[in-house]
Amino acid sequence: MRRSEFQSLGSAIKDYLKEEKIDGKLAELEAVNMWESIIGKQISRATSSIYIKEGVLHIHLKSSIVRNELFMMRNEIIQAINQRIGRRVVKAIILK
């Protein structure tokens, strides 16, 4: 099938990712990759594992002190991540 209108490569790729439902996983991956830039290098060093599952950001920490600090900041962290991504990727945070 031929289209009579032209589409930029970038928008064609975005459309394809939405059709295949891959765009959500890419946004989650981007959120995990920006963790250090959002939270800072020192706190990032105390993080042993981070992943997103079903809109919940799971963070495994080596320090209980850092865990308490992040617990108090969790709403600001959710806001910062979602704002940088440009959509609601993270709904909640679980600190372990």
N, C-alpha and C positions, 0 to 999 in steps of 0.2 A: 504494500500500500504506500503510495506517495503522498506526501503532504505538500500542499501548495504554499504554506508559510514556512519560513526559516526559523530555526530555534538555535540559540547559542549552545555550545557544547556544555557549558556549566549548568544551564537550566535543564538540558537533556539528561545529564547525569543525576541531578537532583530528582527529576521526575522518575527516573529508573529506580533510584534508591527508595523512593516513597512507594513505588509499585511493589517492589520486592520486600518491603518492610525492613530494610536494613538501616535506614536513617536513624532510627531510635538507638540501635546498638552503637552506631558511630558517635552519636551525641554522648552516650554513656562513656565510651572509651575516651572521648575528648575531655570529659569532666574528670575522669581518673587521672589523665595525663597532666591536667593543669593543677592538681592538688598542691604541689610544692609552691607554685606561683601564687596561689590563693592564701595558703596558710603560713607560708614562710619556711625557710630552710631548717631552722632549729626544730620546729615541731614535726616537720616532714621526716627528719632523722629518727624520731621516736615512733614513726609509723612502720609496722612490719608488714602489713597487708592492707590493701584497699580495693574494693570492687563494688559494683552496683548490681543489685538483683531486684527486679520488679519495682524500680523506682526508689529503693532503699539503699543508701550508701552505707556499706559495712566497713568499719575502720578498726583494724587490730593494732593496738598500741603496746609499746614496751614499758611505758611509764604511767603509773596511776595518777601522778600529778598532772601530766599532760591530758589524760583522760578527763579529769575533773574540769580543767580549763576548757577543753573542747565541748564538754557537756553544757557548760554555761553559754557557749558561743554557737551552739548548733543551728539556731534560727538564722543568724547572720551568715553562717557558712552556706546554708541551703540557698539563701538569697543571692550570695555572691556567685555561687556556681551557676545557678539558673540564669542570672543576669548575663554572665559571660557567654553562656551557651546560646542564649536568646530564646529559650523555651524551658518549660518545666520538665527537667530530667530527674531531679532529686526531690522526693516528697518527704523523706525522713532520714535520720541518721541513727545508726546503731554503733555504739562504741564498745569495744571488747578489750 
